[in-house]
């Protein structure tokens, strides 16, 4: 089915349509150039053009797949997907940072109160020890 028909039926997006048309144009140009070069190199009528066309389109496809990693369109599609996905994970990342900050704050409060309780416990313990030693001194002096 032709690309314009797919576009009208909604089977492809406008970006897909433009990429496909561009890809088809490059393939046709490479095929035509390959046919001309093949006809010059192999002067047998039609055979040189067919072989040149096949070789040039094959080389173009290999270049697109291997060197460009699927081409510019794949890069744009990946970027669009990441931008769409970012809308979903940004709130999660924000919530994570908020929770991490709250955890740090709670942890600091807990450390502070543990230290205060420890200091209070030490002071109380020292006071009781002092009181006990005074009581023992009083008992000994009586």
Protein Blocks (a to p, Z undefined) as FASTA:
>chain_A
ZZklmmmnopacfklmmmmmmmmmmmmmmmmmmmmmmmmmmmcghklmmmmmmmmmmmmm
mmmmmmnnnpjklmmmmmmmmmmmmmmmmmmmmmmmmmmmmmmmmmmmmmmmmmmmmmmm
mmmmmmmmmmmmmmmmmmmmZZ
